[in-house]
Amino acid sequence: MIVSGFRDYQNSKKLAATGKVTSAVVVDAIETVSRKYRTHRYYLVVKYQPEGAQAYTKKLSVSHDVFDQGIAARSVQVHYLPSDPNVAQLGEICFAGQQVDVLGRPRCSMNRERDAAADRVVDRRRVERGGQGDDLGEQIHGAMIATRQAGRR
């Protein structure tokens, strides 16, 4: 488990640094549910053609959002390593050390819309108070900015 996690971390860092993007066709979609904790896991089986290489078909773990989008569109974007096209990831390139939400999911750009909406709420509250924000709103806004900046380091 630890070795696998370290390998995933290394691959994600490589994908973020040197990965290429291509379109992939969704061949199959698989949802599993664990017996004990009823945990849902989502997988897409995709077929993609890296530049100058043979076609690859892989079963890749994805988030629920990417799973739904893949089923609806029947295609997704795949990130792969040109040096080893078998190393691939669907959705956003997220890696260890990035921010996570309370459930441990990576906070990538999929959360930017939610953060922007929270910023608008704080800004609206500031306007409603004549340019003055309330203490709680200002604390939340300050914490959000600090969290974002920490995630970019």
Secondary structure, 3 states (H helix, E strand, C coil): CHHHHHHHHHHHHHHHHHCEEEEEEEEEEEEEECCCCCCEEEEEEEEECCCCCCCEEEEEEECHHHHHHHHHHCEEEEEEECCEEEEEEECCCCCCCCCECCCCCECCHHHHHHHHHHHHHHHHHHHHCCCCCCHHHHHHHHHHHHHHHHHHC
